[in-house]
């Protein structure tokens, strides 16, 4: 009997932490196929490796996610899902419209439900799988730059992680990574901070620098491997010591 190809699914995989995670998963040869889901129009053109399948997919749209997961399950077994897609846009609470609230909640929280809902049951039935959610320190401390909708969404990821860890045990391990400030377009190109403000923030970090995407991708990869076989429901902070203060 020929074993089905092993598949890892990574959302927001076209840039930043997601792209670094795609690269990290490819380098260890554990997965036969890495599926990158991203809303970018040119996502399919960003990867040339034959071991990567790139899908233009709006992860806030349950139907699109369901169709993509169904297509992938026709090609093999999904053994890992990394919920990395995220977005932040500041708004003062008095100006925050219901539509803006829903947009940020959907991108940062509902998308993670969508992937868990469509992919996790099959992993549970096969009695093997990893589900990794990416959150933010804003979920713990609030965020002056990201807005209350972003903080609420990221805090919701913590509850989603712990609830899923209990429901899916003992077969699917569910953990969460909490990055600090990372040198990605979300930090550098979003107009949330000026270049000077980013430099000042980096100076306040005990390790004196912003995280690089691969700093976070390495931890994600570890949590989706047997080296972390006795970890589930954990919130793992990767912030260079920022949370010490």
C-alpha positions as CSV (number, residue, x, y, z in Angstrom):
1,X,0.0,0.0,0.0
2,X,1.4,3.4,-1.1
3,X,1.5,5.9,1.7
4,X,-0.3,9.2,1.0
5,X,1.8,12.3,0.5
6,X,2.1,14.4,3.6
7,X,0.9,18.0,3.3
8,X,1.5,21.2,5.4
9,X,-0.8,24.1,4.9
10,X,0.4,27.6,5.7
11,X,-1.8,30.7,5.5
12,X,-0.4,34.1,4.8
13,X,2.4,32.2,3.2
14,X,3.5,34.7,0.5
15,X,5.5,37.0,2.7
16,X,7.0,37.7,6.1
17,X,6.6,34.9,8.8
18,X,4.5,32.8,6.5
19,X,7.1,32.8,3.7
20,X,9.9,32.0,6.2
21,X,7.7,29.1,7.5
22,X,7.2,27.7,4.0
23,X,10.9,27.8,3.5
24,X,11.6,26.2,6.9
25,X,9.1,23.3,6.2
26,X,10.6,22.7,2.8
27,X,14.1,22.4,4.1
28,X,13.5,19.5,6.4
29,X,11.9,17.2,3.8
30,X,9.3,15.9,6.3
31,X,6.4,17.1,4.1
32,X,6.0,16.1,0.5
33,X,4.0,19.2,-0.3
34,X,3.7,22.6,1.3
35,X,0.5,24.5,0.5
36,X,0.7,28.3,0.7
37,X,-2.6,30.1,1.0
38,X,-2.6,33.8,0.5
39,X,-4.8,36.6,-0.7
40,X,-2.0,38.2,-2.8
41,X,-3.0,38.3,-6.5
42,X,0.5,37.1,-7.6
43,X,0.8,34.4,-5.0
44,X,1.1,31.6,-7.6
45,X,4.0,33.4,-9.3
46,X,6.1,33.9,-6.1
47,X,7.1,30.2,-5.8
48,X,8.9,28.1,-8.3
49,X,9.6,25.0,-6.1
50,X,7.7,22.0,-7.3
51,X,7.1,21.0,-3.7
52,X,5.0,24.1,-3.1
53,X,1.3,24.5,-4.1
54,X,0.3,28.2,-4.0
55,X,-3.4,29.1,-3.8
56,X,-4.9,32.5,-4.0
57,X,-7.4,32.1,-1.2
58,X,-9.3,34.6,1.1
59,X,-9.0,32.7,4.4
60,X,-11.9,34.8,5.8
61,X,-14.2,33.1,3.3
62,X,-15.2,29.7,4.6
63,X,-16.3,28.4,1.2
64,X,-13.0,29.3,-0.4
65,X,-11.1,27.6,2.5
66,X,-13.3,24.5,2.3
67,X,-12.8,24.2,-1.4
68,X,-9.0,24.5,-1.1
69,X,-8.8,22.0,1.8
70,X,-10.9,19.6,-0.2
71,X,-8.7,19.9,-3.2
72,X,-5.6,19.3,-1.1
73,X,-7.1,16.3,0.7
74,X,-7.6,14.8,-2.8
75,X,-3.8,14.9,-3.2
76,X,-2.7,13.5,0.2
77,X,-3.2,13.9,3.9
78,X,-2.9,17.2,5.7
79,X,-0.7,16.7,8.7
80,X,0.0,20.3,9.7
81,X,-1.9,23.6,9.5
82,X,-0.2,26.9,10.4
83,X,-2.7,29.8,10.9
84,X,-0.4,32.7,10.2
85,X,-2.6,35.1,8.1
86,X,-3.0,38.5,9.9
87,X,-3.5,42.2,9.4
88,X,-3.7,45.3,11.5
89,X,-5.2,48.7,10.8
90,X,-5.5,51.3,13.6
91,X,-8.8,52.9,14.4
92,X,-9.9,55.0,17.4
93,X,-12.8,53.3,19.2
94,X,-15.1,56.2,18.5
95,X,-14.4,55.9,14.8
96,X,-14.3,52.1,14.6
97,X,-17.2,51.1,12.4
98,X,-18.9,47.6,12.7
99,X,-17.5,46.8,9.2
100,X,-14.0,47.7,10.3
101,X,-14.4,45.6,13.5
102,X,-15.6,42.6,11.5
103,X,-12.8,42.9,9.0
104,X,-10.0,42.7,11.5
105,X,-11.8,40.0,13.6
106,X,-12.3,37.9,10.4
107,X,-8.7,38.2,9.2
108,X,-7.1,37.5,12.5
109,X,-9.5,35.1,14.2
110,X,-12.3,33.8,12.1
111,X,-9.8,32.7,9.5
112,X,-8.2,30.4,12.1
113,X,-11.6,28.9,12.9
114,X,-12.1,28.3,9.1
115,X,-8.9,26.3,8.8
116,X,-9.5,24.4,12.0
117,X,-13.1,23.6,11.0
118,X,-12.2,22.3,7.6
119,X,-8.9,20.5,8.3
120,X,-8.7,19.4,11.9
121,X,-11.5,16.8,11.9
122,X,-9.7,14.6,9.3
123,X,-6.4,14.9,11.3
124,X,-8.3,13.8,14.4
125,X,-9.8,10.8,12.6
126,X,-6.3,9.8,11.4
127,X,-5.1,10.3,15.0
128,X,-2.2,12.5,13.9
129,X,-1.7,16.2,13.2
130,X,-0.4,19.6,14.2
131,X,-2.4,22.9,14.4
132,X,-0.3,26.0,15.0
133,X,-2.0,29.4,15.5
134,X,-0.1,32.7,15.3
135,X,-1.2,35.5,17.6
136,X,0.4,38.7,19.0
137,X,1.5,40.3,22.2
138,X,-1.4,42.7,21.5
139,X,-3.7,40.0,22.7
140,X,-2.0,40.1,26.1
141,X,-1.2,43.7,26.6
142,X,-3.5,45.6,24.2
143,X,-2.1,47.7,21.4
144,X,-1.9,51.4,21.1
145,X,-1.0,51.1,17.4
146,X,-3.1,48.2,16.3
147,X,-6.4,49.2,17.8
148,X,-8.9,47.4,20.1
149,X,-10.2,45.2,17.3
150,X,-6.8,43.8,16.6
151,X,-6.1,43.2,20.4
152,X,-9.5,41.5,20.7
153,X,-8.9,39.2,17.8
154,X,-5.4,38.2,19.0
155,X,-6.7,37.5,22.5
156,X,-9.4,35.4,20.9
157,X,-6.7,33.3,19.3
158,X,-5.5,32.3,22.8
159,X,-9.0,31.0,23.7
160,X,-9.3,29.2,20.4
161,X,-6.0,27.5,20.8
162,X,-6.7,26.2,24.3
163,X,-10.3,25.1,23.4
164,X,-9.0,23.2,20.3
165,X,-6.2,21.7,22.3
166,X,-8.7,20.2,24.7
167,X,-11.2,19.0,22.0
168,X,-8.6,17.5,19.7
169,X,-6.4,15.8,22.3
170,X,-4.8,13.3,22.3
171,X,-4.4,13.1,18.5
172,X,-3.9,16.7,17.3
173,X,-1.5,19.0,19.1
174,X,-2.6,22.6,19.1
175,X,-0.2,25.4,20.1
176,X,0.2,29.1,19.6
177,X,3.2,31.3,18.8
178,X,3.2,34.9,20.0
179,X,5.7,36.9,18.0
180,X,7.0,40.3,19.2
181,X,7.8,43.0,16.7
182,X,9.0,41.3,13.5
183,X,10.8,42.9,10.5
184,X,7.9,42.2,8.0
185,X,5.7,44.5,5.8
186,X,3.1,44.5,8.6
187,X,5.6,46.4,10.8
188,X,7.6,48.3,8.2
189,X,5.1,49.2,5.4
190,X,1.8,49.5,7.3
191,X,2.3,53.1,8.5
192,X,1.6,51.9,12.0
193,X,5.1,53.2,13.0
194,X,7.6,55.5,11.5
195,X,11.2,54.3,10.9
196,X,12.4,56.3,13.9
197,X,9.7,54.7,16.1
198,X,10.7,51.2,15.0
199,X,14.4,52.0,15.8
200,X,13.4,53.2,19.2
201,X,11.3,50.1,19.9
202,X,14.1,47.9,18.8
203,X,16.4,49.7,21.2
204,X,14.0,48.9,24.1
205,X,14.0,45.1,23.3
206,X,16.5,43.3,25.5
207,X,18.0,41.6,22.4
208,X,18.3,45.0,20.8
209,X,16.7,44.1,17.4
210,X,13.4,43.3,15.7
211,X,12.8,39.7,15.1
212,X,13.5,38.3,11.7
213,X,10.8,36.2,10.1
214,X,12.9,33.0,10.4
215,X,13.3,33.6,14.2
216,X,9.6,32.9,14.4
217,X,9.4,30.3,11.7
218,X,12.0,28.1,13.5
219,X,9.7,28.0,16.6
220,X,6.6,27.3,14.5
221,X,8.5,24.4,12.8
222,X,9.6,23.0,16.1
223,X,6.0,23.0,17.4
224,X,4.9,21.1,14.3
225,X,7.5,18.3,14.8
226,X,7.9,15.4,17.2
227,X,10.5,17.4,19.2
228,X,7.5,19.1,20.8
229,X,5.5,15.9,21.2
230,X,4.5,16.6,24.8
231,X,3.3,20.2,24.2
232,X,-0.3,21.2,23.5
233,X,-2.4,24.2,24.4
234,X,0.8,26.3,24.9
235,X,1.2,30.0,24.2
236,X,4.9,30.4,23.2
237,X,6.3,33.9,23.2
238,X,9.0,34.8,20.7
239,X,9.7,38.5,21.4
240,X,13.4,38.9,22.2
241,X,12.5,39.6,25.8
242,X,10.1,42.4,25.2
243,X,7.5,40.9,27.6
244,X,10.1,41.1,30.5
245,X,9.3,44.8,31.0
